[in-house]
Amino acid sequence: MGAASARALASEGASVVVADLNGAQAEQTTRQIVEQGGSALAVEVDVRDANAVANMVRQTVDTFETVDILACIAGVLQPTAVDDISEEEWRLVVDVNLTGVFLCAQAVLPIMKEKRFGKIVIMGSMAGRATSTLGGAHYTASKAAVLGFMRHLARETAPFELNVNAINPGIIDTGMIEATTTEESLRGVINGIPFGRMGTPEEVADSVLFLSSDASRYITGAAIDIHGGEVII
């Protein structure tokens, strides 16, 4: 979803920083963007590390002068049952899914507030509205907290005319889903989706693009659900 969003933003003229814990993956997405005539920079970053996040923002400003859009898409999903979640695994999921969002948002806020413009798009999940279909309690808890953080940040930054919103994907066809399911269990999940299929990363990227554009200028504190009718609230 992150790669698809980066490509979508670049296709509309944005200069994109592709930030990923996997540096090779970031480089690959960056090459794809550049080959299509776009502008992109790859940065290897662990969003759990405040210093690494600060360095990412510095590199962004050094290369592209400012930050207009922050898309927080890094995430970890583990299917472990509550009885078996170790403290280490709990902290991994919560730190990537929640603390990473906080650190990235905090790092760009001074830039956005000063110019009174900025779009922050946070990747939530339908797990944050209900419970996770494929992930464990730590995933559900982290995504519920992300939505709460998004709403508070939206209210706090509204006087600066910033737009802070979230996207809540359901079951999207990504490597993370593939890694946590079997063919049989995934078939059962898909059978429970009224649309009869998983969503695509590109369909999520379309909403990232919308929330990053002027078309969403009066939207803040909102969450767009993308789930093919799986959970209608």
MARGU-128956 format. One line per field, with one value per residue: residue in one letter; x, y, z of N, C-alpha, C in turn. Coordinates in Angstrom, 2 decimals, decimal comma. Layout:
N
rest <- (a / ...)
n.xx <- (X / ...)
n.yy <- (Y / ...)
n.zz <- (Z / ...)
ca.xx <- (X / ...)
ca.yy <- (Y / ...)
ca.zz <- (Z / ...)
c.xx <- (X / ...)
c.yy <- (Y / ...)
c.zz <- (Z / ...)
This chain:
233
rest <- (m / g / a / a / s / a / r / a / l / a / s / e / g / a / s / v / v / v / a / d / l / n / g / a / q / a / e / q / t / t / r / q / i / v / e / q / g / g / s / a / l / a / v / e / v / d / v / r / d / a / n / a / v / a / n / m / v / r / q / t / v / d / t / f / e / t / v / d / i / l / a / c / i / a / g / v / l / q / p / t / a / v / d / d / i / s / e / e / e / w / r / l / v / v / d / v / n / l / t / g / v / f / l / c / a / q / a / v / l / p / i / m / k / e / k / r / f / g / k / i / v / i / m / g / s / m / a / g / r / a / t / s / t / l / g / g / a / h / y / t / a / s / k / a / a / v / l / g / f / m / r / h / l / a / r / e / t / a / p / f / e / l / n / v / n / a / i / n / p / g / i / i / d / t / g / m / i / e / a / t / t / t / e / e / s / l / r / g / v / i / n / g / i / p / f / g / r / m / g / t / p / e / e / v / a / d / s / v / l / f / l / s / s / d / a / s / r / y / i / t / g / a / a / i / d / i / h / g / g / e / v / i / i)
n.xx <- (0,83 / 1,98 / 3,92 / 2,26 / 0,85 / 2,89 / 3,61 / 1,20 / 0,97 / 3,28 / 2,63 / 0,87 / 2,42 / 3,78 / 6,77 / 8,36 / 9,25 / 10,33 / 10,04 / 11,27 / 11,71 / 12,99 / 15,51 / 16,22 / 13,74 / 12,63 / 14,33 / 13,71 / 11,02 / 11,43 / 13,00 / 11,09 / 9,33 / 10,96 / 11,65 / 9,22 / 9,17 / 8,91 / 9,70 / 11,73 / 12,96 / 14,78 / 14,70 / 16,04 / 14,51 / 13,67 / 10,70 / 10,22 / 12,23 / 13,15 / 15,30 / 16,04 / 13,74 / 13,74 / 16,04 / 15,18 / 13,26 / 14,93 / 16,52 / 14,54 / 13,77 / 16,23 / 16,46 / 14,01 / 13,09 / 10,78 / 7,98 / 4,96 / 3,06 / 2,36 / 2,34 / 1,49 / 2,20 / 3,55 / 3,48 / 2,78 / 1,62 / 0,57 / -0,60 / -0,91 / -2,37 / -3,86 / -2,97 / -0,46 / 1,11 / 4,14 / 5,92 / 7,81 / 6,86 / 4,40 / 5,28 / 6,64 / 4,58 / 2,85 / 4,64 / 5,50 / 3,04 / 1,68 / 3,39 / 5,23 / 3,67 / 3,05 / 5,69 / 6,49 / 4,52 / 4,91 / 7,44 / 7,11 / 5,33 / 6,24 / 7,13 / 4,83 / 3,00 / 4,19 / 3,94 / 1,28 / -0,02 / -0,64 / -0,90 / -1,83 / -1,93 / -3,07 / -2,57 / -5,02 / -7,15 / -9,76 / -9,79 / -9,42 / -11,90 / -13,52 / -12,76 / -9,68 / -9,59 / -7,57 / -5,32 / -3,78 / -4,69 / -3,00 / -2,64 / -5,26 / -5,60 / -3,57 / -4,38 / -6,87 / -6,01 / -4,51 / -6,51 / -7,74 / -5,62 / -5,35 / -7,80 / -7,53 / -5,19 / -6,08 / -7,98 / -6,33 / -4,59 / -6,16 / -6,54 / -4,31 / -4,86 / -4,34 / -4,81 / -5,82 / -6,26 / -7,57 / -7,24 / -9,05 / -8,34 / -9,79 / -9,55 / -6,82 / -5,03 / -2,04 / 1,48 / 1,72 / -0,74 / -0,69 / 1,43 / 0,40 / -1,65 / -3,25 / -3,95 / -6,46 / -7,62 / -7,65 / -9,40 / -11,76 / -12,02 / -12,34 / -14,74 / -16,44 / -16,61 / -18,67 / -18,23 / -16,82 / -14,10 / -10,63 / -9,44 / -7,38 / -3,97 / -3,80 / -6,38 / -6,54 / -4,54 / -5,75 / -7,45 / -5,59 / -4,44 / -6,63 / -7,08 / -4,78 / -4,98 / -6,25 / -8,93 / -9,84 / -9,88 / -11,56 / -11,86 / -11,18 / -10,03 / -11,37 / -12,21 / -11,75 / -13,36 / -12,35 / -13,38 / -14,97 / -17,52 / -17,33 / -17,35 / -19,74 / -20,39)
n.yy <- (-1,20 / 1,19 / 1,53 / 1,65 / 3,96 / 5,85 / 5,78 / 6,66 / 9,30 / 10,42 / 10,25 / 12,30 / 14,47 / 14,98 / 15,30 / 12,61 / 11,05 / 7,94 / 6,04 / 3,44 / 0,55 / -1,49 / -0,99 / -1,75 / -2,28 / 0,26 / 1,55 / 0,18 / 0,92 / 3,65 / 3,68 / 2,76 / 4,93 / 7,04 / 6,04 / 6,35 / 8,99 / 10,52 / 12,19 / 11,18 / 10,06 / 7,67 / 6,50 / 4,81 / 3,83 / 3,38 / 3,61 / 3,55 / 4,79 / 7,79 / 9,47 / 8,48 / 9,05 / 11,84 / 12,34 / 11,42 / 13,38 / 15,60 / 14,91 / 14,96 / 17,68 / 18,82 / 17,86 / 18,39 / 20,77 / 21,26 / 19,89 / 18,78 / 16,79 / 14,04 / 10,65 / 8,08 / 4,91 / 2,64 / -0,57 / -3,37 / -6,65 / -9,26 / -12,55 / -13,65 / -15,27 / -13,89 / -15,15 / -15,99 / -13,88 / -12,31 / -9,95 / -8,62 / -8,95 / -7,63 / -4,98 / -4,50 / -4,50 / -2,45 / -0,31 / 0,10 / 0,46 / 2,48 / 4,22 / 4,90 / 6,40 / 8,61 / 9,66 / 10,34 / 12,20 / 14,18 / 15,03 / 16,42 / 18,43 / 21,09 / 22,22 / 22,19 / 23,64 / 26,17 / 27,13 / 26,93 / 24,89 / 21,57 / 18,06 / 15,23 / 11,85 / 8,97 / 5,52 / 3,59 / 0,98 / -1,39 / -2,96 / -1,23 / -0,15 / -2,29 / -5,50 / -7,22 / -9,21 / -10,93 / -10,34 / -10,13 / -9,28 / -7,20 / -5,91 / -5,02 / -3,31 / -1,40 / -0,20 / 0,85 / 2,76 / 4,38 / 5,58 / 7,12 / 8,83 / 10,13 / 11,58 / 13,33 / 14,73 / 15,97 / 17,80 / 19,36 / 20,54 / 21,90 / 24,76 / 25,62 / 25,07 / 22,53 / 19,32 / 16,34 / 13,02 / 9,65 / 6,33 / 3,39 / 0,33 / -2,79 / -6,15 / -6,31 / -7,01 / -7,79 / -8,39 / -8,70 / -9,75 / -12,16 / -13,42 / -14,06 / -15,85 / -18,91 / -20,56 / -21,73 / -20,54 / -17,90 / -17,99 / -18,45 / -16,04 / -14,23 / -15,12 / -14,02 / -11,38 / -9,02 / -7,95 / -9,99 / -10,27 / -9,42 / -6,11 / -3,88 / -2,65 / -0,35 / 0,67 / 1,54 / 3,46 / 5,35 / 6,66 / 7,72 / 9,55 / 11,25 / 12,32 / 13,71 / 15,78 / 18,96 / 18,60 / 17,60 / 19,64 / 20,65 / 18,63 / 17,00 / 14,98 / 12,72 / 9,37 / 7,12 / 4,25 / 1,27 / -1,53 / -3,25 / -3,81 / -5,46 / -4,82 / -2,92 / 0,03)
n.zz <- (0,00 / 0,69 / -1,34 / -3,59 / -3,00 / -3,00 / -5,70 / -6,83 / -5,82 / -6,93 / -9,61 / -9,87 / -9,73 / -7,36 / -5,46 / -4,10 / -1,06 / -0,44 / 2,19 / 4,11 / 6,17 / 4,94 / 2,98 / 0,36 / -0,79 / -0,73 / -2,52 / -4,86 / -5,36 / -5,68 / -8,01 / -9,84 / -9,86 / -10,81 / -13,32 / -14,56 / -14,97 / -12,72 / -9,55 / -6,93 / -3,74 / -1,97 / 1,34 / 4,04 / 6,97 / 10,40 / 11,83 / 14,52 / 15,79 / 17,00 / 16,32 / 13,82 / 12,38 / 12,52 / 11,05 / 8,56 / 7,93 / 7,79 / 5,57 / 3,64 / 3,59 / 2,89 / 0,31 / -1,05 / -0,03 / 1,59 / 3,50 / 2,50 / 2,57 / 4,65 / 4,74 / 6,67 / 6,62 / 7,31 / 8,83 / 11,03 / 11,24 / 13,28 / 13,94 / 16,46 / 19,30 / 22,30 / 24,69 / 23,94 / 23,17 / 23,34 / 25,44 / 23,94 / 21,29 / 21,50 / 21,97 / 19,58 / 17,60 / 18,56 / 18,72 / 16,06 / 14,68 / 16,09 / 17,77 / 15,80 / 14,03 / 15,65 / 16,08 / 13,47 / 12,73 / 14,69 / 13,97 / 11,55 / 12,10 / 13,01 / 10,59 / 8,96 / 10,50 / 10,59 / 7,97 / 7,73 / 6,38 / 5,42 / 4,86 / 6,51 / 6,39 / 7,76 / 8,16 / 9,21 / 10,21 / 9,61 / 11,78 / 13,88 / 14,19 / 14,76 / 15,34 / 14,62 / 11,72 / 10,86 / 12,39 / 15,70 / 19,15 / 19,81 / 17,39 / 16,83 / 19,07 / 18,65 / 16,26 / 16,93 / 18,74 / 17,04 / 15,51 / 17,47 / 18,13 / 15,67 / 15,52 / 17,70 / 17,00 / 14,70 / 15,70 / 17,32 / 15,52 / 13,75 / 13,99 / 12,63 / 10,09 / 9,10 / 7,60 / 8,89 / 8,57 / 8,29 / 6,87 / 6,64 / 5,88 / 4,85 / 4,14 / 2,24 / -0,72 / -0,09 / 0,63 / 3,37 / 4,17 / 2,79 / 4,10 / 6,57 / 6,36 / 5,27 / 2,14 / 2,31 / 4,62 / 3,83 / 1,70 / 3,07 / 4,42 / 2,29 / 1,28 / 3,10 / 2,43 / 1,04 / -1,58 / -2,67 / -3,07 / -2,34 / -1,54 / -3,52 / -3,42 / -4,95 / -4,88 / -2,27 / -2,39 / -4,02 / -2,23 / -0,46 / -2,17 / -2,63 / -0,03 / 0,22 / -1,46 / -2,76 / -2,94 / -0,59 / 1,24 / 3,26 / 5,02 / 7,97 / 10,67 / 9,95 / 8,81 / 6,20 / 5,22 / 3,70 / 2,47 / 0,97 / 1,84 / 4,02 / 6,82 / 7,93 / 9,45)
ca.xx <- (0,00 / 2,89 / 4,50 / 1,20 / 0,55 / 4,01 / 3,48 / 0,03 / 1,31 / 4,26 / 1,96 / 0,17 / 3,40 / 4,45 / 8,11 / 8,04 / 10,26 / 9,90 / 10,71 / 10,97 / 12,72 / 13,70 / 16,11 / 16,16 / 12,38 / 12,48 / 15,07 / 12,97 / 9,87 / 11,97 / 13,39 / 9,86 / 8,81 / 11,87 / 11,51 / 7,97 / 9,32 / 8,64 / 10,81 / 11,63 / 14,15 / 14,65 / 15,31 / 15,85 / 14,18 / 12,88 / 9,81 / 10,21 / 13,43 / 12,93 / 16,44 / 15,95 / 12,64 / 14,22 / 16,98 / 14,35 / 12,68 / 16,03 / 16,85 / 13,44 / 13,87 / 17,46 / 16,28 / 12,81 / 12,88 / 9,70 / 7,12 / 3,55 / 2,21 / 2,91 / 1,50 / 2,01 / 1,67 / 4,29 / 2,65 / 3,11 / 0,47 / 0,88 / -1,87 / -0,75 / -3,44 / -3,48 / -2,21 / 0,89 / 1,83 / 5,23 / 6,06 / 8,59 / 5,99 / 3,45 / 5,95 / 6,93 / 3,36 / 2,38 / 5,62 / 5,47 / 1,72 / 1,21 / 4,47 / 5,79 / 2,79 / 3,29 / 7,01 / 6,53 / 3,68 / 5,59 / 8,63 / 6,76 / 4,40 / 6,78 / 7,18 / 3,47 / 2,37 / 4,79 / 3,38 / -0,17 / -0,48 / -0,10 / -1,83 / -1,34 / -2,80 / -2,64 / -3,16 / -5,67 / -7,58 / -11,08 / -9,56 / -9,57 / -13,33 / -14,15 / -11,60 / -8,94 / -9,94 / -6,38 / -4,29 / -4,04 / -5,22 / -2,07 / -2,92 / -6,52 / -5,39 / -2,74 / -5,14 / -7,87 / -5,28 / -4,14 / -7,67 / -7,89 / -4,55 / -5,70 / -8,86 / -7,00 / -4,25 / -6,87 / -8,55 / -5,26 / -3,91 / -7,13 / -6,29 / -3,21 / -5,40 / -3,81 / -5,79 / -5,34 / -7,30 / -7,13 / -7,84 / -9,22 / -8,50 / -10,18 / -8,60 / -6,19 / -4,12 / -0,65 / 2,36 / 1,46 / -1,86 / -0,21 / 2,35 / -0,28 / -2,81 / -3,11 / -4,88 / -7,79 / -8,17 / -7,89 / -10,62 / -12,87 / -12,14 / -12,87 / -16,15 / -17,19 / -16,60 / -19,76 / -17,72 / -16,30 / -12,66 / -9,84 / -9,13 / -6,03 / -3,20 / -4,10 / -7,65 / -6,19 / -3,75 / -6,67 / -7,93 / -4,43 / -4,32 / -7,73 / -6,87 / -3,58 / -5,26 / -7,09 / -10,33 / -10,19 / -9,41 / -12,41 / -12,01 / -10,16 / -10,54 / -12,25 / -11,60 / -12,40 / -13,34 / -12,19 / -13,46 / -15,83 / -18,76 / -17,09 / -17,80 / -20,43 / -20,74)
ca.yy <- (0,00 / 2,33 / 1,68 / 2,09 / 5,36 / 6,66 / 5,88 / 7,49 / 10,70 / 10,85 / 10,38 / 13,58 / 15,56 / 15,14 / 14,75 / 11,63 / 10,34 / 6,57 / 5,69 / 2,04 / -0,17 / -2,27 / -0,02 / -2,25 / -2,09 / 1,70 / 1,85 / -0,39 / 1,79 / 4,91 / 3,48 / 2,70 / 6,29 / 7,80 / 5,51 / 6,88 / 10,43 / 11,19 / 12,60 / 10,40 / 9,80 / 6,52 / 6,66 / 3,67 / 4,39 / 2,64 / 4,65 / 3,47 / 5,49 / 9,23 / 10,06 / 8,07 / 9,81 / 13,23 / 12,34 / 11,29 / 14,69 / 16,47 / 14,55 / 15,42 / 19,14 / 19,11 / 17,49 / 18,97 / 22,07 / 21,31 / 18,72 / 19,14 / 15,60 / 12,90 / 9,46 / 7,10 / 3,65 / 1,51 / -1,36 / -4,76 / -7,48 / -10,59 / -13,22 / -14,36 / -15,20 / -13,10 / -15,98 / -16,29 / -12,66 / -11,94 / -8,50 / -8,13 / -8,85 / -6,56 / -3,69 / -4,35 / -4,12 / -1,15 / 0,73 / 0,40 / 0,92 / 3,66 / 5,14 / 5,38 / 7,47 / 9,76 / 10,25 / 10,96 / 13,40 / 15,18 / 15,55 / 17,34 / 19,47 / 22,46 / 22,69 / 22,41 / 24,73 / 27,45 / 27,61 / 26,76 / 23,97 / 20,22 / 16,93 / 14,04 / 10,71 / 7,89 / 4,23 / 2,87 / -0,36 / -1,75 / -3,53 / -0,15 / 0,10 / -3,51 / -6,31 / -7,67 / -10,52 / -11,77 / -10,01 / -10,38 / -8,18 / -6,06 / -5,19 / -4,32 / -2,22 / -0,35 / 0,52 / 1,66 / 3,89 / 5,24 / 6,40 / 8,11 / 9,81 / 10,92 / 12,52 / 14,37 / 15,54 / 16,80 / 18,91 / 20,21 / 21,26 / 22,60 / 26,21 / 25,87 / 24,68 / 21,25 / 18,26 / 15,07 / 12,02 / 8,25 / 5,36 / 2,10 / -0,77 / -4,12 / -7,15 / -5,81 / -8,01 / -7,39 / -9,43 / -8,89 / -10,68 / -13,46 / -14,01 / -14,43 / -16,70 / -20,03 / -20,42 / -22,12 / -19,54 / -16,68 / -18,21 / -18,26 / -14,61 / -13,60 / -15,50 / -13,15 / -10,01 / -8,90 / -7,74 / -11,26 / -10,21 / -8,49 / -4,84 / -3,77 / -1,51 / 0,83 / 1,24 / 2,29 / 4,61 / 6,37 / 7,45 / 8,50 / 10,66 / 12,18 / 13,02 / 14,54 / 16,78 / 20,11 / 18,17 / 17,27 / 20,77 / 20,91 / 17,36 / 16,68 / 14,12 / 11,71 / 8,10 / 6,48 / 2,80 / 0,62 / -2,93 / -4,05 / -4,16 / -6,49 / -4,33 / -1,66 / 0,62)
ca.zz <- (0,00 / 0,70 / -2,68 / -4,50 / -2,66 / -3,48 / -7,16 / -7,14 / -5,54 / -7,92 / -10,91 / -9,86 / -9,69 / -6,06 / -5,22 / -3,07 / -0,28 / -0,17 / 3,44 / 4,41 / 6,94 / 3,92 / 2,06 / -1,01 / -1,26 / -0,98 / -3,75 / -5,98 / -5,62 / -6,17 / -9,41 / -10,63 / -9,99 / -11,66 / -14,68 / -15,10 / -15,11 / -11,46 / -8,69 / -5,69 / -2,94 / -1,07 / 2,66 / 4,95 / 8,28 / 11,37 / 12,37 / 15,98 / 16,25 / 16,82 / 15,62 / 12,42 / 11,79 / 12,37 / 9,92 / 7,36 / 7,63 / 7,36 / 4,19 / 2,80 / 3,45 / 2,14 / -1,10 / -1,66 / 0,61 / 2,58 / 3,58 / 2,35 / 2,82 / 5,39 / 4,68 / 7,64 / 6,10 / 7,88 / 9,74 / 11,34 / 11,64 / 13,79 / 14,26 / 17,72 / 20,30 / 23,47 / 25,63 / 23,45 / 22,77 / 24,24 / 25,62 / 22,80 / 20,12 / 21,77 / 21,77 / 18,15 / 16,87 / 19,03 / 18,41 / 14,62 / 14,23 / 16,82 / 18,10 / 14,54 / 13,53 / 16,53 / 15,84 / 12,14 / 12,76 / 15,52 / 13,27 / 10,46 / 12,55 / 12,99 / 9,20 / 8,48 / 11,26 / 10,22 / 6,70 / 7,83 / 5,34 / 5,50 / 4,79 / 7,20 / 6,12 / 8,64 / 7,83 / 10,30 / 9,82 / 10,12 / 13,11 / 14,84 / 14,37 / 15,27 / 15,76 / 13,45 / 11,16 / 10,70 / 13,36 / 17,11 / 19,97 / 19,76 / 16,16 / 17,06 / 20,03 / 18,06 / 15,24 / 17,64 / 19,30 / 15,92 / 15,16 / 18,53 / 17,95 / 14,49 / 15,83 / 18,59 / 16,24 / 13,79 / 16,46 / 17,84 / 14,43 / 12,91 / 13,93 / 11,69 / 8,79 / 8,64 / 7,41 / 9,44 / 8,34 / 8,28 / 5,95 / 7,31 / 4,93 / 5,30 / 3,64 / 1,02 / -1,30 / 0,13 / 1,14 / 4,79 / 4,27 / 2,31 / 5,08 / 7,81 / 6,06 / 4,34 / 1,01 / 2,76 / 5,54 / 3,07 / 0,93 / 3,99 / 4,67 / 1,08 / 1,19 / 4,00 / 1,91 / 0,07 / -2,94 / -3,14 / -3,39 / -1,56 / -2,17 / -4,07 / -2,91 / -5,75 / -4,40 / -1,06 / -2,83 / -4,52 / -1,09 / 0,00 / -3,11 / -2,37 / 1,25 / 0,07 / -2,48 / -2,39 / -2,91 / 0,80 / 2,04 / 4,43 / 5,73 / 8,97 / 11,73 / 9,35 / 8,40 / 5,06 / 5,32 / 2,41 / 2,87 / 0,12 / 2,54 / 5,06 / 8,12 / 7,71 / 10,75)
c.xx <- (0,86 / 3,48 / 3,46 / 0,85 / 1,65 / 3,92 / 2,32 / 0,33 / 2,29 / 3,61 / 1,20 / 1,12 / 4,09 / 5,87 / 8,00 / 9,29 / 9,69 / 10,69 / 10,30 / 12,08 / 13,59 / 14,23 / 16,04 / 14,78 / 12,12 / 13,16 / 14,31 / 11,78 / 10,33 / 12,36 / 12,15 / 9,30 / 9,65 / 11,77 / 10,24 / 7,99 / 9,06 / 9,90 / 10,67 / 13,01 / 13,87 / 15,38 / 15,00 / 15,62 / 13,39 / 12,00 / 9,68 / 11,31 / 13,28 / 14,08 / 16,42 / 14,85 / 13,06 / 15,19 / 16,24 / 13,77 / 13,76 / 16,41 / 15,78 / 13,55 / 15,12 / 17,27 / 15,15 / 12,33 / 11,80 / 8,99 / 5,67 / 2,61 / 3,00 / 1,91 / 2,14 / 1,43 / 2,42 / 3,41 / 3,15 / 1,85 / 0,98 / -0,42 / -1,92 / -1,94 / -2,93 / -2,61 / -0,75 / 1,68 / 2,91 / 5,27 / 6,81 / 7,71 / 4,95 / 4,07 / 6,27 / 5,71 / 2,89 / 3,35 / 5,63 / 4,14 / 1,26 / 2,33 / 5,11 / 4,98 / 3,02 / 4,61 / 7,08 / 5,70 / 4,37 / 6,75 / 8,28 / 5,88 / 5,00 / 6,81 / 5,79 / 2,78 / 2,90 / 4,18 / 1,86 / -0,73 / 0,16 / -1,20 / -1,18 / -2,37 / -2,25 / -3,34 / -3,70 / -5,98 / -9,01 / -10,97 / -9,75 / -11,02 / -14,04 / -13,08 / -10,94 / -9,39 / -8,75 / -5,31 / -4,71 / -4,54 / -4,31 / -2,28 / -4,21 / -6,32 / -4,60 / -3,52 / -6,28 / -7,21 / -4,88 / -5,30 / -7,95 / -6,85 / -4,86 / -6,74 / -8,33 / -6,05 / -5,00 / -7,44 / -7,45 / -4,62 / -4,86 / -6,90 / -5,16 / -3,60 / -4,75 / -4,96 / -5,19 / -6,47 / -6,70 / -7,84 / -7,90 / -9,41 / -9,07 / -9,13 / -8,09 / -5,12 / -2,68 / 0,17 / 2,13 / 0,30 / -1,43 / 0,63 / 1,64 / -1,50 / -2,38 / -4,12 / -6,31 / -8,40 / -8,48 / -9,16 / -11,85 / -13,11 / -12,79 / -14,35 / -17,04 / -17,24 / -17,70 / -19,30 / -17,11 / -14,84 / -11,96 / -9,73 / -7,72 / -5,30 / -3,52 / -5,41 / -7,46 / -5,45 / -4,64 / -7,19 / -6,80 / -4,29 / -5,41 / -7,48 / -5,62 / -3,81 / -6,10 / -8,56 / -10,79 / -9,91 / -10,28 / -12,69 / -10,86 / -10,81 / -11,44 / -11,47 / -12,43 / -12,24 / -13,29 / -12,21 / -14,42 / -17,10 / -18,58 / -17,63 / -18,45 / -20,95 / -21,39)
c.yy <- (1,25 / 2,59 / 2,20 / 3,55 / 6,29 / 6,85 / 6,78 / 8,97 / 11,24 / 11,07 / 11,70 / 14,76 / 15,78 / 14,61 / 13,88 / 11,11 / 8,97 / 6,08 / 4,29 / 1,47 / -1,01 / -1,30 / -0,45 / -2,06 / -0,61 / 2,10 / 1,35 / 0,50 / 3,12 / 4,79 / 3,44 / 4,10 / 7,11 / 7,34 / 6,01 / 8,41 / 11,21 / 11,54 / 11,89 / 10,23 / 8,63 / 6,79 / 5,41 / 4,21 / 3,40 / 3,66 / 4,59 / 4,31 / 6,99 / 9,89 / 9,72 / 8,83 / 11,26 / 13,34 / 12,23 / 12,64 / 15,66 / 16,19 / 15,04 / 16,92 / 19,53 / 18,87 / 18,26 / 20,26 / 22,10 / 19,97 / 19,20 / 18,01 / 14,58 / 11,77 / 8,39 / 5,73 / 2,44 / 0,74 / -2,78 / -5,47 / -8,84 / -11,25 / -13,89 / -14,17 / -14,49 / -13,90 / -16,13 / -15,06 / -12,36 / -10,42 / -7,90 / -7,95 / -7,75 / -5,20 / -3,46 / -3,83 / -2,72 / -0,04 / 1,10 / 1,07 / 2,22 / 4,66 / 5,71 / 6,51 / 8,75 / 10,44 / 10,95 / 12,24 / 14,51 / 15,83 / 16,55 / 18,50 / 20,88 / 23,05 / 23,07 / 23,56 / 26,09 / 28,00 / 27,46 / 25,94 / 22,60 / 19,19 / 15,74 / 12,93 / 9,50 / 6,59 / 3,57 / 1,46 / -0,54 / -2,43 / -2,48 / 0,23 / -1,09 / -4,36 / -6,83 / -9,05 / -11,46 / -11,51 / -10,31 / -9,14 / -6,96 / -5,25 / -4,38 / -3,11 / -1,07 / 0,46 / 1,33 / 2,91 / 4,88 / 6,15 / 7,47 / 9,22 / 10,73 / 11,98 / 13,67 / 15,30 / 16,47 / 18,01 / 19,89 / 21,06 / 22,02 / 24,12 / 26,59 / 25,46 / 23,44 / 20,26 / 16,95 / 14,05 / 10,62 / 7,46 / 4,04 / 0,98 / -2,00 / -5,11 / -6,69 / -6,82 / -7,52 / -8,57 / -9,71 / -9,86 / -12,08 / -14,18 / -14,51 / -15,32 / -17,93 / -19,81 / -20,72 / -21,05 / -18,24 / -16,81 / -18,00 / -16,80 / -13,90 / -13,92 / -14,62 / -11,70 / -9,89 / -8,67 / -9,02 / -11,27 / -9,32 / -7,16 / -4,86 / -2,60 / -0,22 / 1,49 / 2,01 / 3,57 / 5,72 / 7,27 / 8,26 / 9,75 / 11,71 / 12,99 / 13,90 / 15,72 / 17,94 / 19,72 / 17,84 / 18,42 / 21,08 / 19,62 / 17,19 / 15,88 / 13,01 / 10,45 / 7,50 / 4,98 / 2,19 / -0,88 / -3,78 / -4,52 / -5,13 / -6,07 / -2,98 / -1,12 / 1,97)
c.zz <- (0,00 / -0,67 / -3,66 / -4,25 / -3,15 / -4,99 / -7,56 / -6,94 / -6,58 / -9,28 / -11,03 / -9,65 / -8,37 / -6,12 / -3,97 / -2,38 / 0,06 / 1,04 / 3,86 / 5,28 / 6,02 / 2,87 / 0,61 / -1,61 / -1,57 / -2,28 / -4,98 / -6,36 / -6,19 / -7,64 / -10,31 / -10,88 / -10,96 / -13,11 / -15,36 / -15,21 / -13,84 / -10,69 / -7,35 / -5,05 / -2,02 / 0,24 / 3,49 / 6,35 / 9,11 / 12,08 / 13,88 / 16,60 / 15,95 / 16,07 / 14,13 / 11,70 / 11,55 / 11,20 / 8,59 / 6,96 / 7,18 / 5,91 / 3,22 / 2,53 / 2,65 / 0,64 / -1,77 / -1,00 / 1,69 / 2,64 / 3,51 / 2,78 / 3,64 / 5,30 / 5,56 / 7,30 / 6,65 / 8,86 / 9,91 / 11,78 / 12,09 / 14,23 / 15,63 / 18,67 / 21,56 / 24,44 / 25,24 / 23,02 / 23,81 / 24,39 / 24,43 / 21,56 / 20,29 / 21,47 / 20,30 / 17,40 / 17,27 / 18,63 / 16,93 / 14,26 / 14,87 / 17,08 / 16,84 / 13,94 / 14,34 / 16,21 / 14,50 / 12,12 / 13,55 / 14,77 / 12,17 / 10,91 / 12,54 / 11,58 / 8,72 / 9,21 / 10,83 / 8,93 / 6,64 / 6,67 / 5,56 / 5,48 / 5,49 / 7,00 / 6,88 / 8,26 / 9,09 / 9,86 / 10,29 / 11,47 / 14,20 / 15,09 / 15,01 / 15,93 / 14,50 / 13,01 / 11,16 / 11,75 / 14,79 / 17,83 / 19,93 / 18,48 / 16,31 / 17,97 / 19,41 / 17,04 / 15,86 / 18,21 / 18,20 / 15,54 / 16,21 / 18,41 / 16,76 / 14,81 / 16,70 / 17,82 / 15,28 / 14,52 / 16,90 / 16,74 / 13,51 / 12,87 / 12,97 / 10,26 / 8,22 / 8,51 / 7,88 / 9,34 / 8,29 / 7,20 / 6,69 / 6,28 / 5,63 / 4,83 / 2,28 / 0,58 / -1,22 / 0,62 / 2,61 / 5,01 / 3,86 / 3,36 / 6,33 / 7,58 / 5,26 / 3,21 / 1,45 / 3,66 / 4,82 / 2,23 / 1,80 / 4,29 / 3,48 / 0,91 / 2,08 / 3,56 / 0,85 / -1,37 / -3,52 / -3,53 / -2,37 / -2,29 / -2,71 / -3,44 / -3,66 / -5,33 / -3,10 / -1,44 / -3,38 / -3,40 / -0,47 / -0,87 / -2,85 / -1,10 / 1,22 / -0,86 / -1,94 / -2,33 / -1,50 / 1,75 / 3,26 / 5,21 / 6,71 / 10,09 / 11,23 / 9,01 / 7,27 / 5,19 / 3,92 / 2,64 / 2,05 / 0,79 / 3,67 / 6,43 / 7,90 / 9,04 / 10,51)
